[in-house]
């Protein structure tokens, strides 16, 4: 069984309150090294058999429609979980 | 400025209602190729300068504490966004 990873992040110009909340919490845990945090989504789509170019194309279509909101989010990655990026 | 990616997914034995909802929606969009969907989180942590081993260790600590709930989630990746995985 193959798996395709889809990565979705808020667009840079969009406020990201979840990321901001995490960024505010880290120093309270003693982690002062980070200047910013953005929070997005990571999906794993399972497919029967091997990941083919056709399946990657279908995953890209899913990413642009069901998995992200193109007004506020960018699809930053679609790749075979078991292959090279 | 460097960026560290942290990937968090629900543990395999944990129900994932968001993923299930996406899996149910895809066939209605004509995408019948996918046998399952899991939805997790993807964080980008910004750091000043280059990503060092020390910063990656701090990011791993952040991942296990602030960015994930170890009861229900696994940290599946912590890596330099601009380097090899």
Backbone of each chain as nested JSON, in Angstrom:
{
  "chains": [
    {"id": "A", "residues": [
      {"number": 1, "name": "UNK", "atoms": {"N": [0.845, -1.2, 0.0], "CA": [0.0, 0.0, 0.0], "C": [0.875, 1.242, 0.0]}},
      {"number": 2, "name": "UNK", "atoms": {"N": [0.571, 2.193, -0.876], "CA": [1.36, 3.415, -0.949], "C": [0.707, 4.551, -0.194]}},
      {"number": 3, "name": "UNK", "atoms": {"N": [1.528, 5.537, 0.085], "CA": [1.018, 6.725, 0.77], "C": [1.549, 7.97, 0.089]}},
      {"number": 4, "name": "UNK", "atoms": {"N": [0.663, 8.932, -0.111], "CA": [1.058, 10.22, -0.676], "C": [0.88, 11.284, 0.406]}},
      {"number": 5, "name": "UNK", "atoms": {"N": [1.911, 12.092, 0.582], "CA": [1.853, 13.178, 1.561], "C": [1.459, 14.472, 0.861]}},
      {"number": 6, "name": "UNK", "atoms": {"N": [0.529, 15.199, 1.455], "CA": [0.156, 16.535, 0.981], "C": [0.406, 17.524, 2.116]}},
      {"number": 7, "name": "UNK", "atoms": {"N": [1.166, 18.579, 1.825], "CA": [1.496, 19.598, 2.827], "C": [0.827, 20.916, 2.466]}},
      {"number": 8, "name": "UNK", "atoms": {"N": [0.143, 21.506, 3.426], "CA": [-0.595, 22.756, 3.211], "C": [-0.188, 23.738, 4.31]}},
      {"number": 9, "name": "UNK", "atoms": {"N": [0.177, 24.957, 3.913], "CA": [0.553, 25.987, 4.893], "C": [-0.253, 27.26, 4.652]}},
      {"number": 10, "name": "UNK", "atoms": {"N": [-0.501, 28.036, 5.716], "CA": [-1.137, 29.342, 5.503], "C": [-0.236, 30.216, 4.636]}},
      {"number": 11, "name": "UNK", "atoms": {"N": [-0.843, 30.998, 3.749], "CA": [-0.04, 31.904, 2.914], "C": [0.727, 32.861, 3.817]}},
      {"number": 12, "name": "UNK", "atoms": {"N": [1.923, 33.304, 3.373], "CA": [2.762, 34.157, 4.234], "C": [2.047, 35.427, 4.71]}},
      {"number": 13, "name": "UNK", "atoms": {"N": [1.167, 35.985, 3.882], "CA": [0.524, 37.256, 4.251], "C": [-0.702, 37.053, 5.14]}},
      {"number": 14, "name": "UNK", "atoms": {"N": [-1.042, 35.785, 5.412], "CA": [-2.224, 35.494, 6.225], "C": [-1.81, 35.359, 7.689]}},
      {"number": 15, "name": "UNK", "atoms": {"N": [-2.568, 35.99, 8.584], "CA": [-2.335, 35.817, 10.01], "C": [-2.532, 34.352, 10.361]}},
      {"number": 16, "name": "UNK", "atoms": {"N": [-1.771, 33.872, 11.33], "CA": [-1.834, 32.459, 11.713], "C": [-1.903, 32.409, 13.238]}},
      {"number": 17, "name": "UNK", "atoms": {"N": [-3.131, 32.549, 13.789], "CA": [-3.243, 32.64, 15.251], "C": [-2.753, 31.387, 15.973]}},
      {"number": 18, "name": "UNK", "atoms": {"N": [-2.933, 30.205, 15.361], "CA": [-2.434, 28.984, 16.005], "C": [-0.917, 29.011, 16.113]}},
      {"number": 19, "name": "UNK", "atoms": {"N": [-0.272, 29.406, 15.003], "CA": [1.181, 29.508, 15.031], "C": [1.654, 30.537, 16.049]}},
      {"number": 20, "name": "UNK", "atoms": {"N": [0.953, 31.678, 16.077], "CA": [1.311, 32.734, 17.04], "C": [1.195, 32.215, 18.475]}},
      {"number": 21, "name": "UNK", "atoms": {"N": [0.145, 31.43, 18.757], "CA": [-0.046, 30.9, 20.105], "C": [1.105, 29.974, 20.482]}},
      {"number": 22, "name": "UNK", "atoms": {"N": [1.513, 29.134, 19.535], "CA": [2.635, 28.23, 19.802], "C": [3.908, 29.038, 20.029]}},
      {"number": 23, "name": "UNK", "atoms": {"N": [4.136, 30.048, 19.173], "CA": [5.339, 30.873, 19.305], "C": [5.384, 31.549, 20.673]}},
      {"number": 24, "name": "UNK", "atoms": {"N": [4.214, 31.925, 21.197], "CA": [4.169, 32.547, 22.512], "C": [4.398, 31.573, 23.641]}},
      {"number": 25, "name": "UNK", "atoms": {"N": [4.065, 30.305, 23.41], "CA": [4.2, 29.299, 24.464], "C": [5.63, 28.782, 24.599]}},
      {"number": 26, "name": "UNK", "atoms": {"N": [6.379, 28.736, 23.505], "CA": [7.708, 28.103, 23.541], "C": [8.655, 28.754, 24.549]}},
      {"number": 27, "name": "UNK", "atoms": {"N": [8.741, 30.102, 24.615], "CA": [9.657, 30.691, 25.604], "C": [9.302, 30.308, 27.042]}},
      {"number": 28, "name": "UNK", "atoms": {"N": [8.024, 30.111, 27.314], "CA": [7.618, 29.701, 28.656], "C": [8.084, 28.29, 28.979]}},
      {"number": 29, "name": "UNK", "atoms": {"N": [8.436, 27.517, 27.952], "CA": [8.999, 26.17, 28.144], "C": [10.525, 26.205, 28.104]}},
      {"number": 30, "name": "UNK", "atoms": {"N": [11.089, 27.415, 28.077], "CA": [12.542, 27.534, 28.049], "C": [13.137, 27.469, 26.656]}},
      {"number": 31, "name": "UNK", "atoms": {"N": [12.274, 27.498, 25.629], "CA": [12.765, 27.408, 24.251], "C": [12.686, 28.796, 23.622]}},
      {"number": 32, "name": "UNK", "atoms": {"N": [13.815, 29.514, 23.685], "CA": [13.863, 30.908, 23.233], "C": [14.479, 31.033, 21.843]}},
      {"number": 33, "name": "UNK", "atoms": {"N": [14.786, 29.906, 21.223], "CA": [15.563, 29.933, 19.981], "C": [14.755, 30.305, 18.744]}},
      {"number": 34, "name": "UNK", "atoms": {"N": [13.419, 30.287, 18.862], "CA": [12.608, 30.358, 17.65], "C": [11.981, 31.739, 17.498]}},
      {"number": 35, "name": "UNK", "atoms": {"N": [12.135, 32.316, 16.291], "CA": [11.672, 33.687, 16.056], "C": [10.257, 33.718, 15.497]}},
      {"number": 36, "name": "UNK", "atoms": {"N": [9.733, 32.579, 15.106], "CA": [8.371, 32.547, 14.595], "C": [7.923, 31.121, 14.372]}},
      {"number": 37, "name": "UNK", "atoms": {"N": [6.61, 30.922, 14.388], "CA": [6.037, 29.599, 14.143], "C": [4.845, 29.764, 13.205]}},
      {"number": 38, "name": "UNK", "atoms": {"N": [4.78, 28.937, 12.193], "CA": [3.598, 28.86, 11.33], "C": [3.046, 27.441, 11.45]}},
      {"number": 39, "name": "UNK", "atoms": {"N": [1.715, 27.335, 11.549], "CA": [1.102, 26.013, 11.654], "C": [0.258, 25.716, 10.433]}},
      {"number": 40, "name": "UNK", "atoms": {"N": [0.551, 24.609, 9.784], "CA": [-0.235, 24.161, 8.641], "C": [-0.71, 22.736, 8.839]}},
      {"number": 41, "name": "UNK", "atoms": {"N": [-1.046, 22.093, 7.739], "CA": [-1.618, 20.753, 7.79], "C": [-0.775, 19.779, 6.978]}},
      {"number": 42, "name": "UNK", "atoms": {"N": [-0.81, 18.533, 7.421], "CA": [-0.112, 17.468, 6.705], "C": [-1.087, 16.306, 6.553]}},
      {"number": 43, "name": "UNK", "atoms": {"N": [-1.332, 15.892, 5.316], "CA": [-2.248, 14.792, 5.039], "C": [-1.458, 13.594, 4.516]}},
      {"number": 44, "name": "UNK", "atoms": {"N": [-1.918, 12.409, 4.874], "CA": [-1.427, 11.184, 4.243], "C": [-2.604, 10.523, 3.541]}},
      {"number": 45, "name": "UNK", "atoms": {"N": [-2.487, 10.378, 2.223], "CA": [-3.516, 9.718, 1.42], "C": [-3.03, 8.308, 1.105]}},
      {"number": 46, "name": "UNK", "atoms": {"N": [-3.824, 7.303, 1.47], "CA": [-3.457, 5.92, 1.173], "C": [-3.988, 5.523, -0.19]}},
      {"number": 47, "name": "UNK", "atoms": {"N": [-3.193, 4.739, -0.897], "CA": [-3.618, 4.206, -2.198], "C": [-3.286, 2.72, -2.249]}},
      {"number": 48, "name": "UNK", "atoms": {"N": [-4.021, 1.999, -3.091], "CA": [-3.707, 0.582, -3.3], "C": [-2.495, 0.502, -4.22]}},
      {"number": 49, "name": "UNK", "atoms": {"N": [-1.579, -0.378, -3.911], "CA": [-0.428, -0.575, -4.777], "C": [0.542, 0.594, -4.699]}},
      {"number": 50, "name": "UNK", "atoms": {"N": [1.333, 0.709, -5.746], "CA": [2.399, 1.706, -5.758], "C": [1.866, 3.087, -6.122]}},
      {"number": 51, "name": "UNK", "atoms": {"N": [2.624, 4.095, -5.712], "CA": [2.288, 5.474, -6.06], "C": [2.751, 5.737, -7.492]}},
      {"number": 52, "name": "UNK", "atoms": {"N": [1.797, 6.058, -8.367], "CA": [2.102, 6.331, -9.773], "C": [1.969, 7.827, -10.05]}},
      {"number": 53, "name": "UNK", "atoms": {"N": [2.427, 8.247, -11.235], "CA": [2.279, 9.646, -11.622], "C": [0.8, 10.041, -11.689]}},
      {"number": 54, "name": "UNK", "atoms": {"N": [-0.063, 9.099, -12.129], "CA": [-1.505, 9.383, -12.198], "C": [-2.055, 9.651, -10.791]}},
      {"number": 55, "name": "UNK", "atoms": {"N": [-1.622, 8.818, -9.822], "CA": [-2.104, 9.003, -8.452], "C": [-1.582, 10.313, -7.869]}},
      {"number": 56, "name": "UNK", "atoms": {"N": [-0.338, 10.67, -8.178], "CA": [0.197, 11.946, -7.699], "C": [-0.589, 13.114, -8.296]}},
      {"number": 57, "name": "UNK", "atoms": {"N": [-0.981, 12.985, -9.579], "CA": [-1.773, 14.045, -10.21], "C": [-3.14, 14.155, -9.53]}},
      {"number": 58, "name": "UNK", "atoms": {"N": [-3.75, 13.004, -9.207], "CA": [-5.04, 13.032, -8.505], "C": [-4.87, 13.645, -7.118]}},
      {"number": 59, "name": "UNK", "atoms": {"N": [-3.756, 13.333, -6.455], "CA": [-3.506, 13.896, -5.122], "C": [-3.324, 15.406, -5.21]}},
      {"number": 60, "name": "UNK", "atoms": {"N": [-2.668, 15.87, -6.286], "CA": [-2.498, 17.321, -6.46], "C": [-3.858, 17.993, -6.642]}},
      {"number": 61, "name": "UNK", "atoms": {"N": [-4.746, 17.31, -7.391], "CA": [-6.1, 17.845, -7.582], "C": [-6.839, 17.88, -6.246]}},
      {"number": 62, "name": "UNK", "atoms": {"N": [-6.731, 16.802, -5.47], "CA": [-7.358, 16.773, -4.14], "C": [-6.791, 17.888, -3.269]}},
      {"number": 63, "name": "UNK", "atoms": {"N": [-5.465, 18.089, -3.35], "CA": [-4.806, 19.095, -2.519], "C": [-5.349, 20.489, -2.812]}},
      {"number": 64, "name": "UNK", "atoms": {"N": [-5.59, 20.774, -4.101], "CA": [-6.009, 22.126, -4.493], "C": [-7.499, 22.35, -4.242]}},
      {"number": 65, "name": "UNK", "atoms": {"N": [-8.267, 21.271, -4.054], "CA": [-9.71, 21.427, -3.898], "C": [-10.144, 21.095, -2.458]}},
      {"number": 66, "name": "UNK", "atoms": {"N": [-10.064, 19.823, -2.092], "CA": [-10.606, 19.409, -0.792], "C": [-9.673, 19.73, 0.371]}},
      {"number": 67, "name": "UNK", "atoms": {"N": [-8.361, 19.706, 0.141], "CA": [-7.425, 19.722, 1.266], "C": [-6.914, 21.119, 1.613]}},
      {"number": 68, "name": "UNK", "atoms": {"N": [-7.165, 22.087, 0.757], "CA": [-6.695, 23.44, 1.056], "C": [-7.723, 24.45, 0.584]}},
      {"number": 69, "name": "UNK", "atoms": {"N": [-7.633, 25.62, 1.143], "CA": [-8.442, 26.761, 0.714], "C": [-7.499, 27.72, -0.005]}},
      {"number": 70, "name": "UNK", "atoms": {"N": [-7.581, 27.782, -1.344], "CA": [-6.572, 28.543, -2.102], "C": [-6.571, 30.034, -1.807]}},
      {"number": 71, "name": "UNK", "atoms": {"N": [-7.616, 30.543, -1.147], "CA": [-7.63, 31.969, -0.793], "C": [-6.6, 32.243, 0.321]}},
      {"number": 72, "name": "UNK", "atoms": {"N": [-6.475, 31.319, 1.24], "CA": [-5.64, 31.586, 2.417], "C": [-4.492, 30.591, 2.604]}},
      {"number": 73, "name": "UNK", "atoms": {"N": [-4.456, 29.535, 1.78], "CA": [-3.442, 28.489, 1.988], "C": [-2.714, 28.161, 0.694]}},
      {"number": 74, "name": "UNK", "atoms": {"N": [-1.469, 27.707, 0.844], "CA": [-0.67, 27.21, -0.268], "C": [-0.422, 25.721, -0.081]}},
      {"number": 75, "name": "UNK", "atoms": {"N": [-0.512, 24.968, -1.16], "CA": [-0.055, 23.581, -1.148], "C": [1.458, 23.623, -1.361]}},
      {"number": 76, "name": "UNK", "atoms": {"N": [2.217, 23.234, -0.351], "CA": [3.677, 23.372, -0.446], "C": [4.379, 22.058, -0.755]}},
      {"number": 77, "name": "UNK", "atoms": {"N": [3.644, 20.952, -0.779], "CA": [4.281, 19.686, -1.122], "C": [3.269, 18.596, -1.404]}},
      {"number": 78, "name": "UNK", "atoms": {"N": [3.52, 17.819, -2.456], "CA": [2.748, 16.599, -2.766], "C": [3.765, 15.577, -3.226]}},
      {"number": 79, "name": "UNK", "atoms": {"N": [3.972, 14.51, -2.449], "CA": [5.022, 13.554, -2.806], "C": [4.74, 12.176, -2.219]}},
      {"number": 80, "name": "UNK", "atoms": {"N": [5.391, 11.192, -2.813], "CA": [5.317, 9.807, -2.353], "C": [5.998, 9.704, -0.99]}},
      {"number": 81, "name": "UNK", "atoms": {"N": [5.269, 9.245, 0.019], "CA": [5.828, 9.185, 1.371], "C": [7.039, 8.266, 1.446]}},
      {"number": 82, "name": "UNK", "atoms": {"N": [7.115, 7.28, 0.553], "CA": [8.21, 6.312, 0.627], "C": [9.324, 6.616, -0.364]}},
      {"number": 83, "name": "UNK", "atoms": {"N": [9.176, 7.683, -1.138], "CA": [10.187, 8.018, -2.125], "C": [10.965, 9.249, -1.728]}},
      {"number": 84, "name": "UNK", "atoms": {"N": [11.774, 9.728, -2.655], "CA": [12.454, 10.998, -2.43], "C": [11.43, 12.104, -2.605]}},
      {"number": 85, "name": "UNK", "atoms": {"N": [11.686, 13.245, -2.0], "CA": [10.728, 14.353, -2.118], "C": [10.717, 14.891, -3.519]}}
    ]},
    {"id": "B", "residues": [
      {"number": 1, "name": "UNK", "atoms": {"N": [17.93, 33.445, 7.232], "CA": [17.023, 32.881, 8.238], "C": [16.709, 31.434, 7.901]}},
      {"number": 2, "name": "UNK", "atoms": {"N": [16.828, 30.561, 8.894], "CA": [16.54, 29.148, 8.661], "C": [15.147, 28.769, 9.11]}},
      {"number": 3, "name": "UNK", "atoms": {"N": [14.704, 27.637, 8.612], "CA": [13.398, 27.119, 9.006], "C": [13.51, 25.634, 9.301]}},
      {"number": 4, "name": "UNK", "atoms": {"N": [12.876, 25.226, 10.399], "CA": [12.828, 23.818, 10.768], "C": [11.382, 23.35, 10.651]}},
      {"number": 5, "name": "UNK", "atoms": {"N": [11.196, 22.231, 9.964], "CA": [9.852, 21.659, 9.806], "C": [9.639, 20.587, 10.872]}},
      {"number": 6, "name": "UNK", "atoms": {"N": [8.465, 20.626, 11.509], "CA": [8.059, 19.583, 12.448], "C": [6.743, 18.987, 11.941]}},
      {"number": 7, "name": "UNK", "atoms": {"N": [6.732, 17.669, 11.798], "CA": [5.539, 16.974, 11.301], "C": [4.94, 16.129, 12.417]}},
      {"number": 8, "name": "UNK", "atoms": {"N": [3.636, 16.268, 12.617], "CA": [2.932, 15.552, 13.68], "C": [1.716, 14.854, 13.067]}},
      {"number": 9, "name": "UNK", "atoms": {"N": [1.555, 13.566, 13.349], "CA": [0.393, 12.83, 12.833], "C": [-0.326, 12.119, 13.976]}},
      {"number": 10, "name": "UNK", "atoms": {"N": [-1.651, 11.919, 13.838], "CA": [-2.351, 11.111, 14.844], "C": [-1.791, 9.69, 14.838]}},
      {"number": 11, "name": "UNK", "atoms": {"N": [-1.672, 9.092, 16.024], "CA": [-1.195, 7.715, 16.09], "C": [-2.116, 6.806, 15.284]}},
      {"number": 12, "name": "UNK", "atoms": {"N": [-1.557, 5.721, 14.705], "CA": [-2.375, 4.864, 13.827], "C": [-3.638, 4.328, 14.505]}},
      {"number": 13, "name": "UNK", "atoms": {"N": [-3.564, 4.062, 15.815], "CA": [-4.714, 3.454, 16.495], "C": [-5.756, 4.482, 16.933]}},
      {"number": 14, "name": "UNK", "atoms": {"N": [-5.451, 5.769, 16.699], "CA": [-6.364, 6.837, 17.119], "C": [-7.324, 7.181, 15.977]}},
      {"number": 15, "name": "UNK", "atoms": {"N": [-8.602, 7.293, 16.284], "CA": [-9.574, 7.745, 15.283], "C": [-9.2, 9.152, 14.833]}},
      {"number": 16, "name": "UNK", "atoms": {"N": [-9.466, 9.441, 13.585], "CA": [-9.091, 10.733, 13.016], "C": [-10.299, 11.264, 12.252]}},
      {"number": 17, "name": "UNK", "atoms": {"N": [-11.235, 11.904, 12.965], "CA": [-12.479, 12.322, 12.31], "C": [-12.271, 13.315, 11.175]}},
      {"number": 18, "name": "UNK", "atoms": {"N": [-11.245, 14.195, 11.298], "CA": [-10.989, 15.141, 10.198], "C": [-10.576, 14.392, 8.935]}},
      {"number": 19, "name": "UNK", "atoms": {"N": [-9.646, 13.42, 9.123], "CA": [-9.211, 12.624, 7.979], "C": [-10.367, 11.849, 7.37]}},
      {"number": 20, "name": "UNK", "atoms": {"N": [-11.209, 11.281, 8.231], "CA": [-12.371, 10.529, 7.75], "C": [-13.299, 11.428, 6.939]}},
      {"number": 21, "name": "UNK", "atoms": {"N": [-13.488, 12.661, 7.4], "CA": [-14.373, 13.59, 6.687], "C": [-13.808, 13.894, 5.299]}},
      {"number": 22, "name": "UNK", "atoms": {"N": [-12.49, 14.101, 5.223], "CA": [-11.858, 14.357, 3.92], "C": [-11.996, 13.13, 3.033]}},
      {"number": 23, "name": "UNK", "atoms": {"N": [-11.757, 11.939, 3.604], "CA": [-11.855, 10.704, 2.82], "C": [-13.263, 10.533, 2.261]}},
      {"number": 24, "name": "UNK", "atoms": {"N": [-14.27, 10.964, 3.025], "CA": [-15.635, 10.858, 2.543], "C": [-15.968, 11.876, 1.469]}},
      {"number": 25, "name": "UNK", "atoms": {"N": [-15.266, 13.001, 1.48], "CA": [-15.554, 14.07, 0.517], "C": [-14.908, 13.823, -0.834]}},
      {"number": 26, "name": "UNK", "atoms": {"N": [-13.751, 13.167, -0.857], "CA": [-13.005, 13.03, -2.121], "C": [-13.807, 12.329, -3.224]}},
      {"number": 27, "name": "UNK", "atoms": {"N": [-14.505, 11.196, -2.928], "CA": [-15.267, 10.549, -4.008], "C": [-16.34, 11.472, -4.603]}},
      {"number": 28, "name": "UNK", "atoms": {"N": [-16.9, 12.353, -3.787], "CA": [-17.914, 13.268, -4.315], "C": [-17.302, 14.283, -5.272]}},
      {"number": 29, "name": "UNK", "atoms": {"N": [-15.976, 14.447, -5.219], "CA": [-15.267, 15.314, -6.17], "C": [-14.718, 14.512, -7.351]}},
      {"number": 30, "name": "UNK", "atoms": {"N": [-15.094, 13.233, -7.435], "CA": [-14.622, 12.397, -8.536], "C": [-13.272, 11.755, -8.277]}},
      {"number": 31, "name": "UNK", "atoms": {"N": [-12.79, 11.853, -7.064], "CA": [-11.478, 11.279, -6.735], "C": [-11.703, 9.996, -5.92]}},
      {"number": 32, "name": "UNK", "atoms": {"N": [-11.71, 8.867, -6.647], "CA": [-12.039, 7.575, -6.031], "C": [-10.784, 6.758, -5.739]}},
      {"number": 33, "name": "UNK", "atoms": {"N": [-9.607, 7.337, -5.982], "CA": [-8.362, 6.555, -5.931], "C": [-7.855, 6.307, -4.523]}},
      {"number": 34, "name": "UNK", "atoms": {"N": [-8.394, 7.001, -3.528], "CA": [-7.748, 7.012, -2.225], "C": [-8.522, 6.142, -1.231]}},
      {"number": 35, "name": "UNK", "atoms": {"N": [-7.808, 5.252, -0.567], "CA": [-8.459, 4.295, 0.332], "C": [-8.527, 4.81, 1.767]}},
      {"number": 36, "name": "UNK", "atoms": {"N": [-7.829, 5.888, 2.058], "CA": [-7.882, 6.434, 3.406], "C": [-7.148, 7.753, 3.467]}},
      {"number": 37, "name": "UNK", "atoms": {"N": [-7.52, 8.579, 4.431], "CA": [-6.864, 9.879, 4.631], "C": [-6.62, 10.061, 6.128]}},
      {"number": 38, "name": "UNK", "atoms": {"N": [-5.418, 10.458, 6.466], "CA": [-5.104, 10.865, 7.843], "C": [-4.69, 12.324, 7.806]}},
      {"number": 39, "name": "UNK", "atoms": {"N": [-5.168, 13.105, 8.778], "CA": [-4.811, 14.522, 8.816], "C": [-3.982, 14.822, 10.05]}},
      {"number": 40, "name": "UNK", "atoms": {"N": [-2.831, 15.402, 9.83], "CA": [-1.977, 15.806, 10.927], "C": [-1.593, 17.273, 10.794]}},
      {"number": 41, "name": "UNK", "atoms": {"N": [-0.5, 17.642, 11.445], "CA": [-0.082, 19.037, 11.482], "C": [1.346, 19.172, 10.955]}},
      {"number": 42, "name": "UNK", "atoms": {"N": [1.601, 20.323, 10.393], "CA": [2.944, 20.65, 9.898], "C": [3.3, 22.039, 10.407]}},
      {"number": 43, "name": "UNK", "atoms": {"N": [4.407, 22.126, 11.145], "CA": [4.865, 23.407, 11.695], "C": [6.139, 23.835, 10.995]}},
      {"number": 44, "name": "UNK", "atoms": {"N": [6.3, 25.139, 10.84], "CA": [7.574, 25.707, 10.414], "C": [8.062, 26.629, 11.531]}},
      {"number": 45, "name": "UNK", "atoms": {"N": [9.222, 26.298, 12.088], "CA": [9.831, 27.115, 13.138], "C": [10.949, 27.93, 12.507]}},
      {"number": 46, "name": "UNK", "atoms": {"N": [10.878, 29.255, 12.65], "CA": [11.935, 30.112, 12.105], "C": [13.028, 30.298, 13.135]}},
      {"number": 47, "name": "UNK", "atoms": {"N": [14.266, 30.343, 12.646], "CA": [15.412, 30.6, 13.514], "C": [16.311, 31.628, 12.847]}},
      {"number": 48, "name": "UNK", "atoms": {"N": [17.078, 32.346, 13.665], "CA": [18.061, 33.284, 13.11], "C": [19.258, 32.481, 12.618]}},
      {"number": 49, "name": "UNK", "atoms": {"N": [19.743, 32.832, 11.46], "CA": [20.928, 32.163, 10.952], "C": [20.637, 30.751, 10.487]}},
      {"number": 50, "name": "UNK", "atoms": {"N": [21.68, 29.957, 10.44], "CA": [21.567, 28.608, 9.895], "C": [20.996, 27.636, 10.911]}},
      {"number": 51, "name": "UNK", "atoms": {"N": [20.428, 26.568, 10.4], "CA": [19.908, 25.508, 11.254], "C": [21.081, 24.638, 11.724]}},
      {"number": 52, "name": "UNK", "atoms": {"N": [21.279, 24.591, 13.033], "CA": [22.357, 23.803, 13.613], "C": [21.793, 22.558, 14.302]}},
      {"number": 53, "name": "UNK", "atoms": {"N": [22.685, 21.647, 14.683], "CA": [22.243, 20.458, 15.42], "C": [21.59, 20.846, 16.747]}},
      {"number": 54, "name": "UNK", "atoms": {"N": [22.103, 21.912, 17.395], "CA": [21.513, 22.363, 18.648], "C": [20.074, 22.838, 18.425]}},
      {"number": 55, "name": "UNK", "atoms": {"N": [19.861, 23.595, 17.336], "CA": [18.512, 24.086, 17.051], "C": [17.576, 22.932, 16.712]}},
      {"number": 56, "name": "UNK", "atoms": {"N": [18.098, 21.932, 15.99], "CA": [17.264, 20.762, 15.687], "C": [16.882, 20.024, 16.969]}},
      {"number": 57, "name": "UNK", "atoms": {"N": [17.826, 19.95, 17.925], "CA": [17.522, 19.295, 19.203], "C": [16.454, 20.082, 19.959]}},
      {"number": 58, "name": "UNK", "atoms": {"N": [16.557, 21.417, 19.932], "CA": [15.539, 22.247, 20.59], "C": [14.189, 22.071, 19.893]}},
      {"number": 59, "name": "UNK", "atoms": {"N": [14.204, 21.962, 18.567], "CA": [12.956, 21.773, 17.826], "C": [12.332, 20.425, 18.172]}},
      {"number": 60, "name": "UNK", "atoms": {"N": [13.181, 19.4, 18.355], "CA": [12.658, 18.078, 18.742], "C": [11.997, 18.156, 20.119]}},
      {"number": 61, "name": "UNK", "atoms": {"N": [12.633, 18.941, 21.016], "CA": [12.042, 19.105, 22.346], "C": [10.704, 19.843, 22.239]}},
      {"number": 62, "name": "UNK", "atoms": {"N": [10.663, 20.91, 21.43], "CA": [9.401, 21.629, 21.21], "C": [8.347, 20.694, 20.625]}},
      {"number": 63, "name": "UNK", "atoms": {"N": [8.776, 19.842, 19.68], "CA": [7.837, 18.938, 19.006], "C": [7.185, 17.989, 20.0]}},
      {"number": 64, "name": "UNK", "atoms": {"N": [7.976, 17.497, 20.955], "CA": [7.468, 16.487, 21.897], "C": [6.646, 17.118, 23.018]}},
      {"number": 65, "name": "UNK", "atoms": {"N": [6.768, 18.428, 23.21], "CA": [6.068, 19.066, 24.321], "C": [4.944, 19.986, 23.815]}},
      {"number": 66, "name": "UNK", "atoms": {"N": [5.307, 21.096, 23.169], "CA": [4.292, 22.082, 22.792], "C": [3.534, 21.706, 21.519]}},
      {"number": 67, "name": "UNK", "atoms": {"N": [4.194, 21.007, 20.6], "CA": [3.605, 20.848, 19.262], "C": [2.821, 19.565, 19.088]}},
      {"number": 68, "name": "UNK", "atoms": {"N": [2.932, 18.648, 20.013], "CA": [2.183, 17.395, 19.883], "C": [1.696, 16.946, 21.249]}},
      {"number": 69, "name": "UNK", "atoms": {"N": [0.682, 16.102, 21.225], "CA": [0.186, 15.449, 22.425], "C": [0.611, 13.985, 22.347]}},
      {"number": 70, "name": "UNK", "atoms": {"N": [1.617, 13.584, 23.147], "CA": [2.19, 12.241, 22.965], "C": [1.211, 11.103, 23.247]}},
      {"number": 71, "name": "UNK", "atoms": {"N": [0.081, 11.404, 23.873], "CA": [-0.925, 10.354, 24.099], "C": [-1.581, 9.943, 22.786]}},
      {"number": 72, "name": "UNK", "atoms": {"N": [-1.816, 10.906, 21.917], "CA": [-2.596, 10.609, 20.708], "C": [-1.846, 10.902, 19.417]}},
      {"number": 73, "name": "UNK", "atoms": {"N": [-0.65, 11.512, 19.505], "CA": [0.047, 11.921, 18.284], "C": [1.5, 11.454, 18.297]}},
      {"number": 74, "name": "UNK", "atoms": {"N": [2.026, 11.234, 17.087], "CA": [3.444, 10.925, 16.912], "C": [4.119, 12.079, 16.182]}},
      {"number": 75, "name": "UNK", "atoms": {"N": [5.337, 12.409, 16.595], "CA": [6.173, 13.326, 15.82], "C": [6.845, 12.472, 14.739]}},
      {"number": 76, "name": "UNK", "atoms": {"N": [6.495, 12.706, 13.478], "CA": [7.005, 11.84, 12.403], "C": [8.153, 12.481, 11.636]}},
      {"number": 77, "name": "UNK", "atoms": {"N": [8.465, 13.752, 11.919], "CA": [9.588, 14.353, 11.218], "C": [10.006, 15.664, 11.852]}},
      {"number": 78, "name": "UNK", "atoms": {"N": [11.321, 15.869, 11.975], "CA": [11.9, 17.152, 12.402], "C": [13.131, 17.343, 11.526]}},
      {"number": 79, "name": "UNK", "atoms": {"N": [13.12, 18.353, 10.649], "CA": [14.24, 18.504, 9.714], "C": [14.37, 19.941, 9.224]}},
      {"number": 80, "name": "UNK", "atoms": {"N": [15.545, 20.242, 8.744], "CA": [15.848, 21.539, 8.15], "C": [15.054, 21.686, 6.854]}},
      {"number": 81, "name": "UNK", "atoms": {"N": [14.226, 22.726, 6.76], "CA": [13.371, 22.892, 5.584], "C": [14.186, 23.066, 4.308]}},
      {"number": 82, "name": "UNK", "atoms": {"N": [15.401, 23.588, 4.427], "CA": [16.2, 23.867, 3.242], "C": [17.234, 22.785, 2.951]}},
      {"number": 83, "name": "UNK", "atoms": {"N": [17.287, 21.758, 3.813], "CA": [18.259, 20.703, 3.601], "C": [17.596, 19.421, 3.152]}},
      {"number": 84, "name": "UNK", "atoms": {"N": [18.373, 18.349, 3.106], "CA": [17.805, 17.033, 2.833], "C": [17.069, 16.576, 4.085]}},
      {"number": 85, "name": "UNK", "atoms": {"N": [16.101, 15.693, 3.899], "CA": [15.355, 15.214, 5.079], "C": [16.221, 14.331, 5.933]}}
    ]}
  ]
}
